[in-house]
Amino acid sequence: RKEVEQDPGPFNVPEGATVAFNCTYSNSASQSFFWYRQDCRKEPKLLMSVYSSGNEDGRFTAQLNRASQYISLLIRDSKLSDSATYLCVAAYNFNKFYFGSGTKLNVKP
Amino acid sequence: DTAVSQTPKYLVTQMGNDKSIKCEQNLGHDTMYWYKQDSKKFLKIMFSYNNKELIINETVPNRFSPKSPDKAHLNLHINSLELGDSAVYFCASSHGGTADIYGYTFGSGTRLTVV
């Protein structure tokens, strides 16, 4: 079983839509959680950390549910530039980061 | 100034060859990593060094040998390359600590193709 699982998508949404991704993690000892964004043929870049209390950064909201071992990312008012692959990360045991295989988002005009 | 730089960006080589990929970070981070991203886009950790000391060594063939001459550099040497080694290899660095909220900074990747 993979440490972190995500729906690969693609999610095809029109501009302005709200879209949500979930990901589940298998190790209950996971301590830190992140969402990364990866554009085609580029390196992953940190989008946001995910805190226990949930956190928001502009149009992006991340939530953590430890009881059910999942994290979520909500994107409001989607822009064309949001098109990318979104990688979920669970980390534990001294910087051991486990990445999901990513959820692809296509925002269409 | 590039924060995490790795070279080369592209590497095409024949089976059986030995090759190296270099990585340098100028962020003052304590920990550096090598990740492999396969054709299915799955990013898998290979190695991690903290202050030149190997702390993570996942199940990787021993043809892969990391070397960290100092905490700003982490190189990856691969012996006897095989077709299945074709992938994108990402170097990354972080401040360190499991509660690190800053995550990783990745290099731009080395696209290795073994023919």
HADDOCK unambig.tbl for C-alpha pairs under 7 A between the chains (distance, minus, plus):
assign (segid A and resid 31 and name CA) (segid B and resid 98 and name CA) 6.71 0.50 0.50
assign (segid A and resid 31 and name CA) (segid B and resid 99 and name CA) 6.53 0.50 0.50
assign (segid A and resid 32 and name CA) (segid B and resid 98 and name CA) 6.78 0.50 0.50
assign (segid A and resid 32 and name CA) (segid B and resid 99 and name CA) 5.82 0.50 0.50
assign (segid A and resid 42 and name CA) (segid B and resid 108 and name CA) 6.24 0.50 0.50
assign (segid A and resid 43 and name CA) (segid B and resid 106 and name CA) 6.22 0.50 0.50
assign (segid A and resid 43 and name CA) (segid B and resid 107 and name CA) 6.58 0.50 0.50
assign (segid A and resid 43 and name CA) (segid B and resid 108 and name CA) 5.05 0.50 0.50
assign (segid A and resid 43 and name CA) (segid B and resid 109 and name CA) 6.34 0.50 0.50
assign (segid A and resid 44 and name CA) (segid B and resid 106 and name CA) 6.57 0.50 0.50
assign (segid A and resid 45 and name CA) (segid B and resid 105 and name CA) 7.00 0.50 0.50
assign (segid A and resid 46 and name CA) (segid B and resid 103 and name CA) 6.82 0.50 0.50
assign (segid A and resid 49 and name CA) (segid B and resid 101 and name CA) 6.08 0.50 0.50
assign (segid A and resid 91 and name CA) (segid B and resid 98 and name CA) 6.91 0.50 0.50
assign (segid A and resid 92 and name CA) (segid B and resid 98 and name CA) 5.79 0.50 0.50
assign (segid A and resid 93 and name CA) (segid B and resid 98 and name CA) 6.42 0.50 0.50
assign (segid A and resid 94 and name CA) (segid B and resid 97 and name CA) 5.68 0.50 0.50
assign (segid A and resid 94 and name CA) (segid B and resid 98 and name CA) 4.73 0.50 0.50
assign (segid A and resid 95 and name CA) (segid B and resid 96 and name CA) 6.51 0.50 0.50
assign (segid A and resid 95 and name CA) (segid B and resid 97 and name CA) 6.14 0.50 0.50
assign (segid A and resid 95 and name CA) (segid B and resid 98 and name CA) 5.21 0.50 0.50
assign (segid A and resid 99 and name CA) (segid B and resid 43 and name CA) 5.98 0.50 0.50
assign (segid A and resid 100 and name CA) (segid B and resid 42 and name CA) 6.86 0.50 0.50
assign (segid A and resid 101 and name CA) (segid B and resid 41 and name CA) 5.89 0.50 0.50
assign (segid A and resid 101 and name CA) (segid B and resid 42 and name CA) 4.52 0.50 0.50
assign (segid A and resid 101 and name CA) (segid B and resid 43 and name CA) 6.78 0.50 0.50
